[in-house]
Amino acid sequence: MAKALQGFSWAMLLLFCAIQELGSWAMHTAVEGPGLGQPGDPALLAGGRVKRGWVWNQFFVVEEYTGTEPLYVGKIHSDSDEGDGSIKYTISGEGAGTIFLIDEITGDIHATERLDREQKTFYTLRAQARDRQTDQLLEPESEFIIKVQDINDSEPRFLEGPYIGSVAELSPVGTSVMQVMASDADDPTYGSSARVVYSVLEGEQHFTVDSKTGVIRTAVADLDRETQDRYEVVIRATDMAGQLGGLSGSTTVTIVVTDVNDNPPRFPQKMYQFSIVETAPVGTAIGRVKAEDSDVGENTDMTYQVKDEEGVEMFKVTTDSNTQEAIITVQKPLDYESKKVHTVVVEALNKFVDPRFVDLGTFRDQTIVRVSVLDVDEPPEFRPPSNLMEVQEDAHVGSVVGVVTALDPDTANHPVRYAIDRSTDTERIFDIDAKTGAIVTGKVLDRETAGWHNITVLAMEADNHSQVSRASLRIRILDVNDNPPELATPYEAAVCEDAKPGQLIQTISVVDRDEPQSGHHFYFTLAPEATNNHHFSLLDIQDNTAAVHTQRVGFNRQEQDVYLLPILVVDSGPPALSSTGTLTIRVCGCDSNGAIQSCNSTAYVVSATLSPGALIALLVCVLILVVLVLLILTLKRHHKSHLTSEDDEDMRDNVIKYNDEGGGEQDTEAYDMSALRSLYDFSEIKGGDGGGGGPGEGGPSRNPTSELHALPQWVQSPDLDFSVFRDYICRKVEQADEDLSVPPYDSFQTYAFEGSDSPVPSLSSINTWSSSSEQDFSYLGGWGPRFRQLAALYAGRRGEEDSEES
């Protein structure tokens, strides 16, 4: 069928081209080349007649030609051609010589290849007419265009697919879903090859498409996502405006039906049963229930609530935001003995309700939840829960303070036993009857020592002591008037010698350790032994205080300097208790203004008495002074010893150590001999040095060589014991010899004491008392080759000295 349509199209196009070509030849329409007919052109004839030039019409070639012969395109012709073949026609430009061939004599152009307008719509060429013999250009070169004539060879294509659209369920008829668009590669300006129309191949029961715009719309109003949530719709696009012979293409459009909240929540069961122990604490989760909703997304979000009054009081319902489940929790303590089963009505509601679908019905549902309470063995409970008891402080041991009662709440009603937590009553002031719960006193009470007692009472099942309850009990000790009143302080007062009658001396008050409920009220009077007192009077002020006044004119310290006034104080009871306190009154000398200047000698003695704190402070000061004196003496002694050590350090000698035979003074090392000198008496040596210290005897003007010979010779005292030093030096030598990590060396300790077994005397000048002129070093030559050079040095030096003396 398609091949037949394609052949028909070819035939129609060829016929159209042939008719157009014949018309052009009949009309002899002239087309001038570039530059023809311009002023001054040599082609213009003398009479002003314009020479005719090229003659042709617009050239067309049909695309997709499949014939075996070259396709005739058109003919170029010059009006100067007389048909004798003297003119040669040539072409150049796009496709010349390959796609397009020209007959040089007739000017006929043929297309030799199959052309595609969708790839190239026209070709631009240039035509030339030359004299065949001279090859001279007879006509100016002219440009012409060969257009490729379109045929309907491209079907419409949906280039933006695959298409996915969406529409809400229950949308009204004609609701726009989406738009599709197909493109046709044919020439939209020629014919109807590119005119596309749309139609629905599959899915026309639910959707339609606009034939011109490609907009897809709903065809029904009862799209239900819960029934079918997506549709596959096939859309076809046909060119040639849908006429017979047009080409077509199709695409599949996926249309997703989106959800709306058109379904209410529904509980899958009308009753749920759960159980929980009666001891479960408040907030314990009993179970979960969930209402199902056919919608999706936020349309399934729910809230739950308890509808019945009993359930609202005992239970609480919350919503799990992740699972949309109702969580039922305990809101008040449960009691198996009170109620074994609770019935709760739970209601589920959609959180977001679409008002468009309210007429579809109520968007809520209810279910019944039965909660069974399980019995557990519970500890006894105290009844009533009063925690305050009172007892008089003078109650006898064993008196009943009060009774506590506890009952087993379980159905079995086991007997209860009582005890006191002794960690709260370590002194065992109270006891309790294990069976009756009566609390009795275990010791004598004293409110003034402890007015309150806090104890913990234990109640437990008789056959199961692990079931224990605790109750805190506060016991208040009620006051009894068992303490007499006393003066607040040991009062002391002073009275001037020139006091007048009725002068106030002292105001006194009292204290009482008791605390009667009606408050204190004290009575003051002079003790019976002071009834004959004519010096002072006591006045009860009626506010629990009393005032002492003088009763005569003037007092004399010489006659009596201290008065003792006994005062009797009585409380209000019951029973009334009393005590006697003494007020000490001293007679003092006063100035004209009544200010006390001095009292009797006894007062001075008392005032001079130091308190223990003052005595301790005085002792600390004395101790500090003693420490300072000792510290000063220690510093002076240390300073003196330091000066002595400095004097000793001034006395230094040089010990000469020779590393080889002839090094001279460069091979010496000085050692401080003060440590060794301090062990022995150098008085004789110092005396000898002092004698030879004059200027004429080699004092400060001596050279180093003369000083070396003038050093005093060491004389060993026979009564000194050097064994300690000898042993010490030997140990040091052994340590030096055994240490392989250091090279061998000599030290002054090695030669400090040569011992009595030395075969030769010492070379040191310390061992001699004589001057350098009295020594003879000739014996050095007999010591061996090592000392020959030393002997020569000393012999030469001695010769020089002798010559100088002569």
Summary of the structure (lengths in Angstrom):
residues: 806
radius of gyration: 71.2
end to end distance: 164.0
largest distance: 191.3
contacts: 2139
relative contact order: 0.04
helix: 22%
strand: 31%
